[in-house]
C-alpha cells in the first residue's frame, strides 16, 4: 500500500502512463525541467508556464497566463517570438533560433536556445504551440572564446614589427572582451637591450605602444602612443609585473584609488567613461618580461569573470611570443643596419671639386639589409671620385661584401687608376671572392651557389681644373646629368658587365661639364621595383631633377618623394653632386725644357707665384719639392716636362713627363750619392704620389694650408737634412 504523497506503479496489466495516475509525473517534468517552458493556444494566449520561464521574464505565472506575450512584455524581440509561434501554428513545422538577452537582476547578457514546436491532437491537427528555452550561455561563451583564440592565431603577429603586433592584440579584443585595451611595454624592447626576466618591483616606467577602444579616437586614453608613463608600485600594471600574474581589480579597490590619485587626468577619465573593471596581464615570453596588457570595461556593465581572465591570459601569451620574435628581429635588423651604415661614409670629406648630398634608405623590414653603397673620394690634383655600387642580394653577407668592395675600391683609388681599370681590378676581386667561396663560408653553408658574389658599380672622376669627367660603369644604371639651364639627360655610357663575371672589358667615357652641372648617381632600387617599370622610374627621376632647387639636400628629398613607392622593396643609395670649377688664377702652369739649368729658374717662378697668392711662408719647402721633382724628371724621364701649382684646400705641386716609369721611395745607404729626394718630399709634405696618364705620368705632392712660418732652426734642420740625405731619387 502506498504512503501519502507517493505514486504507486500500476501492476502489470493495470492502467499505464497517460492516465490520471501519470499527472504528477507530467507536472513534475513541466515544473522541474531545465528548459523554460510555456504553452500558447491558437490565439497565442499563454495556457501554462513553468517557474524557469517566469524567472527569465521576471514575472509571476498569474501575470502571464491567459495573456499574449506582447501584452505583458512589449519589445521587438517578443514581437519576433510571436511571429515564430504564428508561423509554427500555420505550418505545423517546428522552428529553432538563438537569442541573447539579459535576465532581470543580472548584468551580463545570456544566450538562449529557443525551440518552438506544434502540439497536435490525435488526427494531427495543431491545437497549441510549445516553447522551450534553454540557457546555453556557457557553451556560447566557450565557443566565442575558442573563436577569438583561433582568430588571434592568424591576426596577431602577422609582421615582425613590435608596434604593429601590439596594435593587433589591442584590435583583437575590442569589443568582444573589453571596451578599452592598452599595451604598454618596457623601454628595453626598443633600445635593443635584453628585457629583465622579472619580477619588476616598485615604480615602473612603461611606454605606450598601442591602444584601442569602442569609441573612435580612443578618447579614454590619457597617454599617447610613444609616450612613457611612470606607475607607482600599487598601480595594477606595476602589481602584475611584480607578481608575474594577472591582476583583476575594480574602481572601488582602495589600492587602485590610491594608485590613481597622483594622476587627476586618469581619475577623471575613469569617472567620465564609467570604467569599473580593470584586468592587467603581464606580457612574458621565453622567461623575460616585456610589458603589460590592460583590459578595461566601462560601457559593458558586467565585470571581468574568471573565464575572462583565462581568455585574456591566453591571448596575451600568444601575443607575447610574437612580440618577443619582433623584438629579437628588430634588434638583429638594427644591428645589421648599424653595421651597414658604419660601412658607408660617416661624413663627406672636404674638397672643392663638387658640392655633394646623399641619401641611403634600407628596404622594408621583410626584405633585410642590402649591399647598396656610395662614396666620395678626394683624389690628387684637386679631383674627386664619385662612386655608387650595389651588391646583389640582401642580408648581413651582402653588407659584408659591400664593405669589402668599398675598402678595395678606396685602395685602388689611391693608386689613381682610370675608372675602367678600377672596375677591372674590382671585377677580379669579386671573381676571386666567388671562386674561393668566401661568401658561402661567411654564411656557414657549403652550397656553392650561395658563394656566388655579384655587384654593379658606377665610378666617375671629376677634374675641377679642366671640367672633364671620366666615367665607367659595370652593369649599373646610367647617371643623370642636369645642366645649369635645367635640362635633364641620362648619359650614354657603355654598359659594361656586372662585377664578378670576369674577363670582360670595361670602357671609360670622358665628357666636359659646364660649371654648376649636377650629376645624380643612384642604385636600381630607386627607379625599378615591382611597383613601377624602369621606364616610368626614369621619367619620374627626370621630372624630379628638372625642379630647380638651390639646395642639393632638397633635391635629394624631392627625388625620393617623387620616385620611390611608400614601401620600397630594395635598398636605395642616391648621390647628387654639383660641379665647381677652380678659377684660372688659382692654377699656374710652366712648360720646362729638359735642361738641369732650368731648375733654379723654376724655383724662382714658383716663389713669385706663391708671393702673389700670399703664401711666401711656403716658398722654401715648395722650392725644395720643385727642385727634387723637376730634377728627377730631367734626369730620368722624357719630354714634355710640365710643372703645375694648384692652390686649393692644399697647395698642390705636380710635375708631369712623358715616361711611364714610376719612381719609388727607398732609404739610401750612407755612401749612396742619390736616392734621398723622395724621402725629403714625403717628410715635408702631407702626401705625395704618382698617377699615370695616356702619355706619361704625373708626380704630385700636397702641402697643408696655411703653412706656418719656419723658424731659422727649422730651416737649418732642412738644410742639414738635404746635406745628409743627398740629392734626387733615381727612378
Secondary structure per residue as TSV (DSSP state, phi and psi in degrees):
chain	resnum	aa	ss	phi	psi
A	1	X	-	360.0	133.0
A	2	X	-	-79.0	143.0
A	3	X	-	-79.7	161.3
A	4	X	T	-59.9	135.8
A	5	X	T	92.1	-12.3
A	6	X	-	-95.4	154.1
A	7	X	-	-108.7	122.9
A	8	X	-	-82.3	141.2
A	9	X	-	-86.0	123.9
A	10	X	-	-64.1	146.1
A	11	X	-	-67.8	164.7
A	12	X	T	-59.4	130.9
A	13	X	T	90.6	-8.4
A	14	X	S	-83.4	-164.9
A	15	X	-	-72.5	130.1
A	16	X	-	-93.7	-169.8
A	17	X	T	-64.2	147.6
A	18	X	T	107.6	-13.3
A	19	X	S	-88.2	-176.3
A	20	X	G	-62.7	-28.2
A	21	X	G	-67.0	-19.1
A	22	X	G	-83.4	-11.4
A	23	X	H	-55.2	-43.4
A	24	X	H	-60.4	-40.1
A	25	X	H	-61.6	-41.9
A	26	X	H	-65.9	-40.9
A	27	X	H	-63.1	-44.8
A	28	X	H	-62.5	-41.8
A	29	X	H	-61.8	-38.7
A	30	X	H	-70.8	-45.3
A	31	X	H	-78.6	-31.0
A	32	X	H	-99.0	4.3
A	33	X	-	-62.6	141.8
A	34	X	S	-67.2	-13.6
A	35	X	S	-83.5	147.3
A	36	X	E	-82.9	119.3
A	37	X	E	-118.3	145.8
A	38	X	E	-152.4	149.4
A	39	X	E	-124.8	129.7
A	40	X	E	-122.7	144.3
A	41	X	E	-83.2	-169.6
A	42	X	T	-66.1	-20.8
A	43	X	T	-96.3	11.7
A	44	X	-	67.7	18.5
A	45	X	B	-81.7	140.4
A	46	X	E	-74.2	123.7
A	47	X	E	-95.2	-38.7
A	48	X	E	-158.2	148.9
A	49	X	E	-149.1	140.6
A	50	X	-	-92.2	175.8
A	51	X	H	-64.6	-37.3
A	52	X	H	-63.5	-38.1
A	53	X	H	-66.8	-39.9
A	54	X	H	-62.9	-41.9
A	55	X	H	-63.1	-37.9
A	56	X	H	-64.5	-37.9
A	57	X	H	-86.7	-16.6
A	58	X	T	72.9	31.4
A	59	X	-	-131.2	161.7
A	60	X	-	-86.7	159.4
A	61	X	H	-61.7	-37.5
A	62	X	H	-64.1	-26.5
A	63	X	H	-75.3	-18.3
A	64	X	H	-103.8	-38.2
A	65	X	T	-64.3	133.1
A	66	X	T	82.7	6.5
A	67	X	S	-129.8	156.3
A	68	X	B	-77.0	155.3
A	69	X	H	-61.8	-41.9
A	70	X	H	-73.9	-14.1
A	71	X	H	-73.0	-27.6
A	72	X	H	-100.9	-38.2
A	73	X	S	-123.5	90.2
A	74	X	-	-71.4	149.2
A	75	X	S	146.6	155.8
A	76	X	H	-64.5	-36.1
A	77	X	H	-68.1	-31.8
A	78	X	H	-78.2	-32.1
A	79	X	H	-63.7	-40.0
A	80	X	H	-64.3	-36.8
A	81	X	H	-64.4	-41.2
A	82	X	H	-66.2	-35.0
A	83	X	H	-63.3	-40.0
A	84	X	H	-62.5	-42.9
A	85	X	H	-63.9	-42.6
A	86	X	H	-63.4	-38.7
A	87	X	H	-62.6	-42.2
A	88	X	H	-67.8	-40.7
A	89	X	H	-63.3	-37.0
A	90	X	H	-76.4	-38.1
A	91	X	H	-96.3	-23.4
A	92	X	-	74.1	9.6
A	93	X	-	-107.8	138.2
A	94	X	-	-69.7	159.9
A	95	X	E	-136.7	154.9
A	96	X	E	-141.2	142.1
A	97	X	E	-155.1	164.9
A	98	X	E	-115.2	142.8
A	99	X	E	-138.2	162.6
A	100	X	E	-134.2	119.5
A	101	X	E	-155.6	160.7
A	102	X	E	-88.1	140.6
A	103	X	-	-82.1	136.1
A	104	X	T	-52.4	133.1
A	105	X	T	92.4	-7.4
A	106	X	-	-113.7	148.1
A	107	X	S	-88.8	-29.7
A	108	X	S	-95.2	139.6
A	109	X	E	-69.8	141.1
A	110	X	E	-112.7	159.6
A	111	X	E	-103.8	136.1
A	112	X	E	-128.0	137.7
A	113	X	E	-99.5	117.4
A	114	X	E	-111.0	122.5
A	115	X	E	-114.7	130.7
A	116	X	E	-121.0	118.1
A	117	X	E	-129.9	147.8
A	118	X	E	-78.8	147.7
A	119	X	E	-108.4	119.4
A	120	X	E	-115.3	150.9
A	121	X	-	-82.7	-174.4
A	122	X	T	-60.3	-39.8
A	123	X	T	-72.6	-8.9
A	124	X	-	97.7	15.7
A	125	X	-	-91.5	138.9
A	126	X	E	-71.8	125.4
A	127	X	E	-112.5	-23.6
A	128	X	E	-161.3	178.9
A	129	X	E	-130.8	139.4
A	130	X	E	-110.4	132.7
A	131	X	E	-118.0	127.2
A	132	X	E	-124.2	127.4
A	133	X	E	-122.4	125.7
A	134	X	E	-120.1	133.3
A	135	X	E	-74.9	111.4
A	136	X	-	-113.9	28.2
A	137	X	H	-60.1	-43.8
A	138	X	H	-61.4	-47.6
A	139	X	H	-63.9	-38.9
A	140	X	H	-64.7	-49.0
A	141	X	H	-68.0	-34.0
A	142	X	H	-63.0	-40.7
A	143	X	H	-66.1	-39.8
A	144	X	H	-65.0	-40.9
A	145	X	H	-64.1	-42.0
A	146	X	H	-64.5	-40.2
A	147	X	H	-63.1	-42.5
A	148	X	H	-63.8	-41.0
A	149	X	H	-65.7	-40.5
A	150	X	H	-63.5	-42.1
A	151	X	H	-65.9	-36.1
A	152	X	H	-61.7	-34.0
A	153	X	H	-63.3	-25.6
A	154	X	H	-106.5	-15.9
A	155	X	H	-108.8	-12.6
A	156	X	S	-108.1	128.8
A	157	X	S	86.8	31.1
A	158	X	S	-74.2	-17.7
A	159	X	S	-133.5	168.2
A	160	X	S	-97.0	51.1
A	161	X	-	-124.7	124.1
A	162	X	H	-61.5	-48.6
A	163	X	H	-64.5	-43.6
A	164	X	H	-63.5	-41.4
A	165	X	H	-65.1	-42.3
A	166	X	H	-62.6	-39.5
A	167	X	H	-67.3	-35.5
A	168	X	H	-63.2	-37.8
A	169	X	H	-64.6	-45.8
A	170	X	H	-63.0	-41.9
A	171	X	H	-65.4	-34.7
A	172	X	H	-65.8	-35.7
A	173	X	H	-90.9	-7.4
A	174	X	B	-100.6	126.4
A	175	X	T	-100.4	11.7
A	176	X	T	-72.2	-22.8
A	177	X	T	-120.0	-35.9
A	178	X	B	-143.1	164.9
A	179	X	S	-91.9	-23.2
A	180	X	E	-144.6	134.0
A	181	X	E	-129.2	137.8
A	182	X	E	-132.3	136.9
A	183	X	E	-122.7	114.1
A	184	X	E	-115.7	133.5
A	185	X	E	-122.7	156.8
A	186	X	-	-70.0	149.1
A	187	X	T	-63.6	-23.8
A	188	X	H	-61.2	-22.3
A	189	X	H	-63.8	-23.4
A	190	X	H	-112.7	-16.0
A	191	X	H	-86.6	-9.6
A	192	X	S	91.5	-6.2
A	193	X	-	-79.0	159.5
A	194	X	-	-78.7	123.3
A	195	X	-	-61.3	157.4
A	196	X	-	-69.1	142.4
A	197	X	-	-68.4	-18.0
A	198	X	S	86.1	176.5
A	199	X	-	-71.8	156.0
A	200	X	-	-103.8	112.7
A	201	X	-	-104.6	158.9
A	202	X	S	78.2	-159.4
A	203	X	S	-65.0	138.8
A	204	X	E	-133.8	139.9
A	205	X	E	-104.2	127.6
A	206	X	E	-128.4	142.9
A	207	X	E	-99.8	128.3
A	208	X	E	-70.8	121.9
A	209	X	E	-107.7	-38.6
A	210	X	E	-156.1	153.2
A	211	X	E	-156.1	159.9
A	212	X	E	-152.8	152.5
A	213	X	E	-145.6	162.4
A	214	X	S	-72.5	-16.5
A	215	X	S	-97.5	138.6
A	216	X	T	-64.7	134.8
A	217	X	T	85.7	-1.1
A	218	X	-	49.6	62.7
A	219	X	T	-68.5	-16.5
A	220	X	T	-74.1	-18.3
A	221	X	-	-71.7	125.7
A	222	X	S	-88.0	-29.9
A	223	X	S	-106.9	134.7
A	224	X	-	-86.9	151.8
A	225	X	T	-55.8	134.2
A	226	X	T	99.0	-21.2
A	227	X	-	-84.9	156.0
A	228	X	E	-106.6	135.0
A	229	X	E	-122.6	138.9
A	230	X	E	-103.2	125.1
A	231	X	E	-111.3	135.3
A	232	X	-	-68.9	164.7
A	233	X	T	-62.5	-22.2
A	234	X	T	-85.3	-9.4
A	235	X	S	-69.5	143.2
A	236	X	H	-53.6	-40.0
A	237	X	H	-62.5	-42.7
A	238	X	H	-69.1	-36.4
A	239	X	H	-65.6	-40.8
A	240	X	H	-71.4	-29.5
A	241	X	H	-72.7	-28.9
A	242	X	H	-75.5	-35.3
A	243	X	H	-94.9	-21.3
A	244	X	S	75.3	12.2
A	245	X	S	-127.8	160.3
A	246	X	-	-65.5	145.4
A	247	X	E	-121.9	120.2
A	248	X	E	-109.3	124.1
A	249	X	E	-142.6	170.5
A	250	X	E	-131.6	172.6
A	251	X	T	-70.9	-13.4
A	252	X	T	-89.1	-3.7
A	253	X	-	-67.2	120.9
A	254	X	H	-56.6	-36.5
A	255	X	H	-66.4	-38.8
A	256	X	H	-67.1	-42.2
A	257	X	H	-60.8	-41.4
A	258	X	H	-66.2	-38.6
A	259	X	H	-73.1	-21.1
A	260	X	H	-97.6	-5.6
A	261	X	T	-66.4	-24.5
A	262	X	T	-77.7	-9.9
A	263	X	-	-124.6	89.0
A	264	X	H	-58.9	-34.1
A	265	X	H	-64.0	-39.8
A	266	X	H	-68.2	-42.3
A	267	X	H	-62.9	-39.3
A	268	X	H	-66.9	-37.6
A	269	X	H	-66.0	-40.0
A	270	X	H	-60.4	-43.1
A	271	X	H	-69.1	-42.2
A	272	X	H	-63.1	-41.8
A	273	X	T	-99.3	6.6
A	274	X	T	65.5	29.1
A	275	X	-	-65.1	127.3
A	276	X	-	-129.4	-16.7
A	277	X	E	-136.3	126.6
A	278	X	E	-126.5	127.5
A	279	X	E	-121.8	116.5
A	280	X	E	-109.8	127.1
A	281	X	E	-124.3	125.3
A	282	X	E	-68.4	142.1
A	283	X	E	-98.7	108.4
A	284	X	E	-131.3	142.3
A	285	X	E	-152.5	135.5
A	286	X	T	53.1	38.2
A	287	X	T	81.6	6.3
A	288	X	E	-123.1	152.0
A	289	X	E	-93.9	127.6
A	290	X	E	-104.8	-29.5
A	291	X	E	165.0	-150.7
A	292	X	E	-146.4	143.4
A	293	X	E	-110.3	130.7
A	294	X	E	-119.3	128.9
A	295	X	E	-117.8	132.6
A	296	X	E	-131.0	147.3
A	297	X	E	-123.0	135.5
A	298	X	S	-135.5	-59.0
A	299	X	S	-70.6	-36.1
A	300	X	S	-75.5	122.0
A	301	X	-	-73.0	-29.3
A	302	X	S	-78.3	138.1
A	303	X	-	-75.2	169.3
A	304	X	-	-65.3	140.2
A	305	X	-	-111.8	169.7
A	306	X	H	-54.1	-38.7
A	307	X	H	-64.6	-35.6
A	308	X	H	-64.7	-38.2
A	309	X	H	-62.4	-45.9
A	310	X	H	-61.0	-42.0
A	311	X	H	-63.9	-45.2
A	312	X	H	-62.6	-39.3
A	313	X	H	-65.0	-41.1
A	314	X	H	-66.7	-43.7
A	315	X	H	-62.4	-43.8
A	316	X	H	-65.9	-38.2
A	317	X	H	-63.6	-39.9
A	318	X	H	-66.8	-42.2
A	319	X	H	-66.3	-33.1
A	320	X	H	-61.8	-41.5
A	321	X	H	-62.9	-42.2
A	322	X	H	-66.6	-38.9
A	323	X	H	-64.9	-39.8
A	324	X	H	-68.2	-38.9
A	325	X	H	-61.0	-43.0
A	326	X	H	-64.3	-40.6
A	327	X	H	-62.1	-45.9
A	328	X	H	-64.0	-42.0
A	329	X	H	-65.3	-42.4
A	330	X	H	-60.8	-40.8
A	331	X	H	-64.0	-45.4
A	332	X	H	-66.6	-39.7
A	333	X	H	-66.0	-40.3
A	334	X	H	-61.8	-42.4
A	335	X	H	-64.0	-41.2
A	336	X	H	-65.5	-41.4
A	337	X	H	-66.3	-37.3
A	338	X	H	-63.2	-40.9
A	339	X	H	-62.3	-46.3
A	340	X	H	-63.0	-44.1
A	341	X	H	-67.2	-32.0
A	342	X	H	-67.2	-23.5
A	343	X	H	-82.9	-14.6
A	344	X	S	-87.7	163.7
A	345	X	-	-59.1	127.8
A	346	X	S	-77.1	-28.5
A	347	X	S	-152.7	150.1
A	348	X	-	-78.2	125.7
A	349	X	-	-63.3	149.4
A	350	X	-	-75.2	130.2
A	351	X	-	-161.2	163.0
A	352	X	S	-101.0	-10.7
A	353	X	S	-69.5	-40.3
A	354	X	E	-142.1	154.5
A	355	X	E	-100.5	132.3
A	356	X	E	-128.1	143.5
A	357	X	E	-136.9	150.9
A	358	X	E	-146.4	160.3
A	359	X	E	-143.4	143.3
A	360	X	E	-132.4	125.1
A	361	X	E	-123.3	118.6
A	362	X	-	-71.3	158.5
A	363	X	-	-70.3	176.3
A	364	X	-	-59.4	160.3
A	365	X	T	-61.1	-28.6
A	366	X	T	-76.3	-12.7
A	367	X	T	-93.3	-39.5
A	368	X	-	96.6	165.3
A	369	X	-	-67.2	155.1
A	370	X	E	-119.2	-163.3
A	371	X	E	-121.7	27.7
A	372	X	E	-75.3	143.8
A	373	X	E	-153.1	163.8
A	374	X	E	-143.1	164.1
A	375	X	E	-158.6	152.4
A	376	X	E	-127.4	117.1
A	377	X	E	-121.8	112.8
A	378	X	E	-65.1	135.9
A	379	X	-	-117.3	173.1
A	380	X	G	-66.1	160.0
A	381	X	G	68.7	27.6
A	382	X	G	66.7	11.3
A	383	X	-	-82.3	169.2
A	384	X	E	-144.1	144.3
A	385	X	E	-105.3	132.7
A	386	X	E	-111.9	126.8
A	387	X	E	-132.0	137.9
A	388	X	E	-137.5	135.0
A	389	X	E	-143.6	166.5
A	390	X	E	-150.1	116.2
A	391	X	E	-85.0	135.6
A	392	X	E	-65.7	137.8
A	393	X	E	97.1	-178.9
A	394	X	E	-135.9	167.2
A	395	X	S	108.4	176.8
A	396	X	H	-63.2	-29.6
A	397	X	H	-74.7	-32.9
A	398	X	H	-64.2	-39.9
A	399	X	H	-65.8	-41.4
A	400	X	H	-64.8	-40.8
A	401	X	H	-64.5	-39.6
A	402	X	H	-58.4	-43.2
A	403	X	H	-61.2	-39.9
A	404	X	H	-63.1	-46.5
A	405	X	H	-66.1	-40.2
A	406	X	H	-65.0	-40.7
A	407	X	H	-64.6	-43.9
A	408	X	H	-63.2	-40.3
A	409	X	H	-66.6	-38.8
A	410	X	H	-63.5	-38.4
A	411	X	H	-64.7	-43.0
A	412	X	H	-67.2	-34.0
A	413	X	H	-64.6	-33.6
A	414	X	H	-64.4	-26.3
A	415	X	T	-77.2	-11.3
A	416	X	T	64.1	43.7
A	417	X	-	-81.9	154.6
A	418	X	-	-63.9	159.0
A	419	X	H	-56.0	-40.7
A	420	X	H	-66.8	-36.5
A	421	X	H	-71.4	-35.4
A	422	X	H	-57.2	-47.7
A	423	X	H	-67.3	-34.5
A	424	X	H	-62.5	-45.1
A	425	X	H	-65.7	-39.5
A	426	X	H	-66.2	-36.9
A	427	X	H	-62.1	-40.6
A	428	X	H	-61.0	-41.8
A	429	X	H	-63.7	-46.1
A	430	X	H	-63.3	-39.7
A	431	X	H	-61.4	-42.2
A	432	X	H	-66.4	-39.5
A	433	X	H	-59.3	-42.1
A	434	X	H	-68.7	-43.3
A	435	X	H	-65.0	-36.3
A	436	X	T	-84.4	-4.2
A	437	X	T	66.0	30.0
A	438	X	H	-69.7	-34.6
A	439	X	H	-66.1	-40.7
A	440	X	H	-65.1	-37.1
A	441	X	H	-64.3	-38.6
A	442	X	H	-62.0	-37.9
A	443	X	H	-78.4	-8.4
A	444	X	T	69.2	32.5
A	445	X	-	-131.3	131.0
A	446	X	-	-85.3	0.1
A	447	X	-	-69.0	123.9
A	448	X	G	-62.7	-32.6
A	449	X	G	-63.1	-31.7
A	450	X	G	-75.1	-13.3
A	451	X	G	-89.2	-3.5
A	452	X	-	-68.1	137.7
A	453	X	-	-122.9	132.9
A	454	X	-	-139.0	150.4
A	455	X	E	-159.8	159.3
A	456	X	E	-120.6	158.6
A	457	X	E	-157.7	145.7
A	458	X	E	-126.2	127.1
A	459	X	E	-126.7	123.7
A	460	X	E	-129.9	140.5
A	461	X	E	-122.5	123.3
A	462	X	E	-113.7	134.2
A	463	X	E	-110.2	113.7
A	464	X	T	-74.4	-11.5
A	465	X	T	-80.8	-48.6
A	466	X	T	-93.6	-11.2
A	467	X	T	62.9	20.6
A	468	X	E	-93.0	140.2
A	469	X	E	-126.0	125.4
A	470	X	E	-109.2	126.1
A	471	X	E	-129.6	149.0
A	472	X	E	-148.5	148.5
A	473	X	E	-136.4	151.3
A	474	X	E	-120.3	87.0
A	475	X	S	65.7	19.4
A	476	X	-	-102.5	152.3
A	477	X	-	-58.3	145.9
A	478	X	-	-70.1	148.3
A	479	X	-	-76.6	159.8
A	480	X	E	-101.2	142.8
A	481	X	E	-120.4	127.0
A	482	X	E	-114.2	112.8
A	483	X	-	-79.6	163.5
A	484	X	T	-57.0	-25.0
A	485	X	T	-81.6	1.3
A	486	X	-	93.8	-2.8
A	487	X	-	-71.4	135.8
A	488	X	E	-114.0	130.9
A	489	X	E	-142.0	159.7
A	490	X	E	-108.8	122.8
A	491	X	-	-64.3	137.6
A	492	X	-	-88.0	92.1
A	493	X	-	-110.4	145.6
A	494	X	-	-55.6	133.9
A	495	X	-	-64.0	-48.2
A	496	X	-	70.9	148.4
A	497	X	-	-77.2	155.1
A	498	X	-	-60.4	154.2
A	499	X	B	-66.2	136.7
A	500	X	T	110.8	-12.0
A	501	X	S	-76.0	-36.1
A	502	X	-	79.6	135.0
A	503	X	S	83.0	-4.3
A	504	X	-	-100.5	144.8
A	505	X	-	-80.7	159.4
A	506	X	-	-120.0	150.1
A	507	X	-	-124.4	144.0
A	508	X	-	-102.9	149.9
A	509	X	E	-126.7	133.6
A	510	X	E	-114.8	131.2
A	511	X	E	-132.7	158.8
A	512	X	E	-103.7	129.9
A	513	X	-	-110.1	132.8
A	514	X	-	-63.9	149.8
A	515	X	T	-59.7	136.6
A	516	X	T	87.5	6.6
A	517	X	-	-70.2	155.8
A	518	X	E	-118.7	127.1
A	519	X	E	-104.8	130.3
A	520	X	E	-115.6	114.7
A	521	X	E	-109.6	141.9
A	522	X	E	-158.0	166.8
A	523	X	-	-100.0	167.3
A	524	X	T	-68.2	-17.5
A	525	X	T	-62.3	-19.1
A	526	X	T	-75.7	-38.5
A	527	X	T	-110.3	-13.4
A	528	X	-	-132.7	127.4
A	529	X	B	-159.6	178.2
A	530	X	T	-72.0	-12.9
A	531	X	T	-89.1	-16.1
A	532	X	B	-154.9	147.5
A	533	X	-	-81.7	169.2
A	534	X	H	-68.5	-33.0
A	535	X	H	-64.9	-41.9
A	536	X	H	-65.1	-37.4
A	537	X	H	-62.9	-43.3
A	538	X	H	-62.1	-41.0
A	539	X	H	-67.0	-41.5
A	540	X	H	-64.4	-38.8
A	541	X	H	-65.0	-40.8
A	542	X	H	-60.3	-46.5
A	543	X	H	-65.5	-38.3
A	544	X	H	-66.7	-39.9
A	545	X	H	-73.3	-24.3
A	546	X	H	-70.1	-18.7
A	547	X	S	-73.7	113.0
A	548	X	-	-71.6	117.6
A	549	X	-	-125.5	133.9
A	550	X	S	-68.2	-26.3
A	551	X	-	-104.5	130.6
A	552	X	H	-68.9	-28.6
A	553	X	H	-61.7	-42.5
A	554	X	H	-64.7	-38.6
A	555	X	H	-59.7	-44.2
A	556	X	H	-60.6	-45.1
A	557	X	H	-62.4	-41.8
A	558	X	H	-62.8	-40.4
A	559	X	H	-64.3	-48.0
A	560	X	H	-64.5	-39.7
A	561	X	H	-67.4	-38.0
A	562	X	H	-81.4	-30.5
A	563	X	H	-102.0	-39.5
A	564	X	S	-80.9	144.7
A	565	X	-	-72.9	173.5
A	566	X	S	-63.8	-34.4
A	567	X	S	-127.3	86.1
A	568	X	-	-61.4	139.2
A	569	X	S	-90.7	-3.4
A	570	X	S	-142.9	157.5
A	571	X	-	-62.4	155.1
A	572	X	E	-134.3	127.2
A	573	X	E	-119.7	131.5
A	574	X	E	-132.8	129.4
A	575	X	E	-130.2	119.2
A	576	X	E	-118.1	128.4
A	577	X	E	-131.6	129.7
A	578	X	E	-101.4	125.3
A	579	X	E	-79.4	143.7
A	580	X	-	-117.4	166.1
A	581	X	-	-128.4	134.3
A	582	X	-	-76.0	128.6
A	583	X	-	-60.7	150.1
A	584	X	G	-63.2	-28.2
A	585	X	G	-75.8	-1.2
A	586	X	G	-102.8	6.2
A	587	X	E	-130.6	131.6
A	588	X	E	-126.1	132.4
A	589	X	E	-131.2	136.1
A	590	X	E	-131.6	129.1
A	591	X	E	-87.2	128.0
A	592	X	E	-117.4	138.7
A	593	X	-	-75.6	160.7
A	594	X	S	-82.5	62.2
A	595	X	-	-129.4	121.4
A	596	X	T	-56.7	-25.5
A	597	X	T	-69.2	-16.6
A	598	X	H	-77.4	-12.6
A	599	X	H	-62.5	-45.8
A	600	X	H	-63.1	-40.5
A	601	X	H	-65.4	-37.1
A	602	X	H	-63.0	-40.2
A	603	X	H	-62.2	-41.7
A	604	X	H	-63.9	-43.8
A	605	X	H	-65.4	-36.5
A	606	X	H	-65.2	-41.8
A	607	X	H	-63.1	-40.6
A	608	X	H	-61.9	-45.5
A	609	X	H	-65.3	-39.2
A	610	X	H	-63.1	-36.5
A	611	X	H	-63.5	-40.2
A	612	X	H	-62.7	-32.8
A	613	X	T	-85.0	-2.7
A	614	X	T	75.6	26.6
A	615	X	-	-116.2	43.3
A	616	X	G	-59.6	-32.3
A	617	X	G	-64.9	-19.8
A	618	X	G	-90.7	-2.3
A	619	X	H	-62.7	-40.9
A	620	X	H	-65.7	-53.0
A	621	X	H	-66.1	-40.8
A	622	X	H	-63.3	-40.0
A	623	X	H	-61.0	-40.3
A	624	X	H	-62.1	-45.1
A	625	X	H	-62.8	-44.3
A	626	X	H	-61.6	-42.9
A	627	X	H	-59.1	-46.4
A	628	X	H	-66.3	-47.6
A	629	X	H	-70.5	-41.3
A	630	X	H	-68.4	-40.7
A	631	X	H	-62.5	-42.4
A	632	X	H	-61.6	-41.9
A	633	X	H	-64.0	-40.9
A	634	X	H	-68.2	-41.1
A	635	X	H	-77.1	-40.2
A	636	X	H	-117.3	-6.1
A	637	X	S	-118.1	-163.2
A	638	X	-	-127.0	158.7
A	639	X	S	-73.1	156.9
A	640	X	-	-82.4	147.7
A	641	X	E	-112.3	132.1
A	642	X	E	-135.8	139.4
A	643	X	E	-112.4	132.4
A	644	X	E	-136.7	133.0
A	645	X	E	-111.0	134.8
A	646	X	E	-126.5	124.0
A	647	X	E	-97.9	101.9
A	648	X	S	-123.6	-142.8
A	649	X	S	-68.0	-16.1
A	650	X	E	-133.6	162.3
A	651	X	E	-90.4	116.7
A	652	X	E	-109.3	128.8
A	653	X	E	-114.9	124.9
A	654	X	E	-126.7	136.6
A	655	X	E	-126.3	119.1
A	656	X	E	-109.0	151.2
A	657	X	E	-147.0	178.8
A	658	X	S	-93.9	9.8
A	659	X	-	-101.9	142.8
A	660	X	-	-92.5	-0.9
A	661	X	-	-77.7	125.9
A	662	X	-	-98.8	142.2
A	663	X	-	-76.8	166.1
A	664	X	-	-140.5	149.7
A	665	X	-	-79.1	131.1
A	666	X	-	-144.6	160.1
A	667	X	-	-99.3	117.3
A	668	X	-	-74.1	149.7
A	669	X	-	-78.9	168.0
A	670	X	T	-58.4	-37.5
A	671	X	T	-97.4	1.5
A	672	X	-	-70.6	142.3
A	673	X	S	-86.5	-17.3
A	674	X	S	-138.5	-169.1
A	675	X	S	91.8	12.0
A	676	X	-	-114.5	-4.6
A	677	X	H	-64.4	-49.4
A	678	X	H	-67.5	-27.1
A	679	X	H	-64.8	-40.9
A	680	X	H	-63.1	-45.4
A	681	X	H	-59.1	-43.7
A	682	X	H	-67.5	-29.1
A	683	X	H	-76.9	-32.8
A	684	X	H	-110.2	13.3
A	685	X	S	-129.8	164.9
A	686	X	S	-68.5	-45.9
A	687	X	E	-160.7	161.5
A	688	X	E	-148.2	167.7
A	689	X	E	-178.9	-174.9
A	690	X	E	-130.6	138.3
A	691	X	E	-133.0	140.6
A	692	X	E	-90.3	147.3
A	693	X	E	-121.9	168.5
A	694	X	T	-59.1	-20.6
A	695	X	T	-122.5	17.0
A	696	X	E	157.2	-133.9
A	697	X	E	-151.4	169.8
A	698	X	E	-133.2	128.0
A	699	X	E	-100.9	127.2
A	700	X	E	-130.6	156.0
A	701	X	E	-147.5	143.2
A	702	X	E	-119.4	139.6
A	703	X	E	-119.5	146.5
A	704	X	E	-72.4	150.6
A	705	X	S	-120.1	142.0
A	706	X	S	-76.0	155.6
A	707	X	-	-92.0	124.8
A	708	X	-	-68.6	148.7
A	709	X	-	-66.5	129.3
A	710	X	-	-80.3	130.8
A	711	X	-	-71.2	158.2
A	712	X	H	-58.9	-30.4
A	713	X	H	-63.7	-39.4
A	714	X	H	-65.2	-42.0
A	715	X	H	-62.5	-41.4
A	716	X	H	-61.8	-36.2
A	717	X	H	-64.7	-42.1
A	718	X	H	-64.0	-43.3
A	719	X	H	-61.8	-44.2
A	720	X	H	-62.9	-38.5
A	721	X	H	-63.6	-41.8
A	722	X	H	-62.9	-40.5
A	723	X	H	-65.1	-43.2
A	724	X	H	-75.2	-44.4
A	725	X	H	-76.6	-26.6
A	726	X	-	98.8	-164.1
A	727	X	S	-88.1	-159.0
A	728	X	-	-64.6	155.0
A	729	X	-	-70.4	154.2
A	730	X	-	-93.8	147.4
A	731	X	-	-77.1	360.0
